[in-house]
Every structure is written in structure tokens, then in C-alpha cells.
Amino acid sequence: MPDMYAEFEAVRESAFSGTATEDGMHALLGRWRHLLGPDAFERGMAVDYAADVKRLAVWFESALEKEPALRGMEALCFTLCTRNNGIFDLRLTGSDCFIVETDSFFEDTIYSESVIPENSHSESKALGALSGILPDAASEDAAALVPYAYAVLAVSEICRGMDFAPGMDRDGIRIVIVHEYGFPLVIGNIGRHRAA
């Protein structure tokens, strides 16, 4: 089993580097080639990440338009979740209570799902294609590694077009990626004026 801390650190570094999602995913898939095996590696490489990021950007903008209360939240949380059919998806919620205790990598967060937009699920085609890509993973965390990487890279790329600042160095709406089993990661802030 891989060192999950090191693998999630590689995901974070890729997201913070500003690389395009497709380039970042191809590099990470190359890193994980030994975990995936040839068939799963080719499956991951064949996903049209760029097209899905465009769809996710439209979904996110639509959620902000349809649910104005999201603009006043302390944080927007993108949760990598599993739908009833076992397919990974992203779920967007807003939190008006958001406390972070950080160990310089993962953050322990306390947050509420204060606002759940009507179109909270993204129905991401890329996440659907990546679901089950590591069927023999030793843990839930390992099984979600590739979909989690895509979620982090995609949301980071989308937010870079919205006055995004990595880290937590300024006031704004925090952007958090979290797996439904844990691993919350604050990737940065969106300026409140750009979310409006």
C-alpha cells in the first residue's frame, strides 16, 4: 500500500502549481502507474478531463446563480461522495460556520452544511469514468485516490478563473475539497466580489 500522506501531498502540490487538470492528471497517473496496472492506467489516460472541467465550471456558476446564499458563506465545500450506484461525484454545499485547525497539510475542520443548492451534485463524467479504477485498493482512501486527485485539480482550475488565491492568507470564501471519509483540504479562497 502506498504512503497515502505522500500521495495526497503530491495531489496538493499539483493543484497549487497551477497546472491544467489534464496535465496534472496525466502526471499523477504516471506516478501511480504501478498501483493501477496497464488497463486502469489506459482507462485513466483516456478520460477527457478538459471537457469535464468545462462542464463542472458551468455547474458551479449555475449553483452560484441559483442559490445566492452561497455567496455569503464562510466556505464552499466540494465533497467527493459516492452516489447510490457506487459512482463518485462532487457535491457542493455552503457552510456559514467554518473552523480550521491545520497541521500544515490536512486541516481538521468543523463546518455545517448550511446551504445545499438544488443542483448540489455535479454529475461529473470524469468522476464516473474514474469510479472503481482501483477495485482492489487496500482502503477506502486508496480507492478514492485517483477520483480525489481529479476533484482537487478540477476545482482548483475552475477557481483560478474566479479571483482565486491558494492557501488561507486573505479574506474570502474558503474553497474546501473533502472526501466523504475525511481528508479535508482547504485549497484557497475566492474573492467575495467574484462569487457575486
Disulfide bonds with the S-S distance in Angstrom:
none
